[in-house]
């Protein structure tokens, strides 16, 4: 039986008493500036913890298109993730997943009960990132939804 995960909105920390070893975080790559801001927030949220981050980008190939990724698209995504990982003081593992939908790709990339940091900009409507966060919670993951202000990206 699948249990529901946990959703925390804009947490101040990730609960240092709950982790005795290394903490693995997953940051979905949906937009470069959002990912950059999330990586900075991850450093602050995991202060005092041994944390590792998986930075996951999903290249969605809709059906009935051939299930492949052109070399230039794959190289572009890998380069973008590697650049973001290099700017983060925490260990970051960049990962590109090829899937039929972004939801399917993130489901494939995540271990059961993963801790996921999802960032979104404040809007009057529900964003794709908020929908992703709710889907991941329904799949049993622990999700921290972080609202990012536009000016945070250029710090």
C-alpha positions as CSV (number, residue, x, y, z in Angstrom):
1,X,0.0,0.0,0.0
2,X,1.4,3.4,-1.0
3,X,1.5,6.0,1.7
4,X,1.3,9.7,1.1
5,X,4.4,11.7,1.5
6,X,4.8,15.0,3.2
7,X,4.6,18.6,1.8
8,X,6.3,21.4,3.7
9,X,5.9,24.9,2.3
10,X,8.9,27.3,2.7
11,X,10.5,25.4,5.6
12,X,13.2,27.2,7.6
13,X,15.2,24.0,8.0
14,X,15.0,20.3,7.1
15,X,14.9,19.0,10.7
16,X,18.4,18.2,11.7
17,X,17.3,15.7,14.4
18,X,15.7,13.4,11.8
19,X,19.0,12.7,9.9
20,X,21.8,10.7,11.4
21,X,23.8,10.1,8.3
22,X,24.1,11.6,4.9
23,X,21.0,13.5,3.6
24,X,20.2,13.0,-0.1
25,X,18.2,15.8,-1.7
26,X,16.7,15.9,-5.2
27,X,16.3,19.2,-7.0
28,X,14.2,19.0,-10.2
29,X,15.6,21.2,-13.0
30,X,12.7,23.0,-14.5
31,X,14.3,26.4,-15.2
32,X,17.9,27.5,-14.8
33,X,17.4,30.5,-12.5
34,X,15.0,28.5,-10.3
35,X,17.5,25.6,-10.0
36,X,20.3,28.1,-9.2
37,X,18.2,29.7,-6.4
38,X,17.2,26.2,-5.1
39,X,20.8,25.1,-4.9
40,X,21.6,28.2,-2.8
41,X,18.6,27.5,-0.6
42,X,19.7,23.9,-0.2
43,X,23.0,25.0,1.2
44,X,21.2,27.1,3.9
45,X,18.6,24.4,4.7
46,X,21.2,21.7,5.2
47,X,23.7,23.7,7.3
48,X,25.4,21.3,9.7
49,X,24.3,18.2,7.8
50,X,26.1,16.0,5.4
51,X,24.1,16.6,2.3
52,X,24.3,15.4,-1.3
53,X,22.1,16.7,-4.1
54,X,20.9,15.1,-7.3
55,X,20.0,17.7,-9.9
56,X,17.5,16.0,-12.2
57,X,16.5,17.3,-15.6
58,X,13.8,15.4,-17.6
59,X,13.8,15.6,-21.4
60,X,10.3,14.7,-22.3
61,X,9.7,13.0,-25.7
62,X,5.9,12.9,-26.4
63,X,4.4,9.8,-28.0
64,X,4.5,8.9,-31.0
65,X,7.9,10.6,-31.6
66,X,10.9,8.3,-31.6
67,X,12.1,7.7,-28.1
68,X,15.5,9.4,-28.3
69,X,17.3,12.6,-27.5
70,X,19.4,14.4,-30.1
71,X,23.0,14.7,-29.1
72,X,22.9,18.5,-29.2
73,X,19.9,18.6,-26.8
74,X,21.4,16.1,-24.4
75,X,24.8,17.9,-24.5
76,X,23.0,21.2,-23.8
77,X,21.2,19.8,-20.8
78,X,24.3,18.1,-19.4
79,X,26.3,21.3,-19.8
80,X,23.6,23.4,-18.1
81,X,23.4,21.0,-15.1
82,X,27.2,20.7,-14.8
83,X,27.5,24.5,-14.8
84,X,24.9,24.7,-12.0
85,X,26.6,21.9,-10.0
86,X,30.0,23.5,-10.2
87,X,28.6,26.7,-8.6
88,X,27.3,24.8,-5.5
89,X,29.5,24.1,-2.5
90,X,27.6,20.8,-1.8
91,X,28.3,17.6,-3.8
92,X,25.9,17.7,-6.8
93,X,25.2,14.8,-9.1
94,X,23.7,16.0,-12.4
95,X,21.3,13.6,-14.1
96,X,19.4,13.8,-17.4
97,X,16.4,11.4,-17.8
98,X,14.7,10.7,-21.1
99,X,11.0,9.9,-20.6
100,X,7.6,10.3,-22.3
101,X,6.5,13.0,-19.7
102,X,8.3,15.0,-17.1
103,X,6.1,13.4,-14.4
104,X,7.2,9.9,-15.6
105,X,10.8,11.0,-15.7
106,X,10.9,12.3,-12.2
107,X,9.1,9.1,-11.0
108,X,11.8,7.1,-12.6
109,X,14.7,9.1,-11.2
110,X,13.5,9.2,-7.5
111,X,14.1,6.5,-4.9
112,X,11.1,5.7,-2.6
113,X,10.5,8.4,0.0
114,X,13.0,10.8,-1.5
115,X,13.4,14.3,-0.1
116,X,12.8,16.7,-2.9
117,X,13.2,20.5,-3.0
118,X,10.9,22.1,-5.5
119,X,11.1,25.8,-6.3
120,X,8.4,28.0,-7.8
121,X,7.8,31.7,-8.3
122,X,4.9,33.3,-6.5
123,X,1.9,33.4,-8.9
124,X,-1.8,33.9,-8.6
125,X,-2.3,30.5,-10.3
126,X,-0.9,27.1,-9.6
127,X,2.4,26.6,-11.3
128,X,3.8,23.4,-13.0
129,X,6.3,23.1,-10.2
130,X,3.4,23.2,-7.6
131,X,1.6,20.5,-9.6
132,X,4.9,18.4,-9.6
133,X,5.2,18.9,-5.8
134,X,1.7,17.6,-5.2
135,X,2.3,14.6,-7.6
136,X,5.5,13.7,-5.8
137,X,3.8,13.9,-2.4
138,X,1.0,11.6,-3.6
139,X,3.8,9.2,-4.7
140,X,5.1,9.1,-1.1
141,X,8.0,11.6,-1.3
142,X,8.9,14.3,1.3
143,X,8.7,17.6,-0.6
144,X,9.7,21.0,0.4
145,X,8.1,23.6,-1.8
146,X,10.1,26.8,-1.8
147,X,8.8,30.1,-3.1
148,X,11.5,32.0,-4.9
149,X,11.4,35.7,-5.3
150,X,12.6,36.9,-8.7
151,X,15.4,39.1,-7.3
152,X,16.9,36.1,-5.4
153,X,18.1,34.7,-8.7
154,X,20.6,37.4,-9.4
155,X,22.3,37.5,-6.0
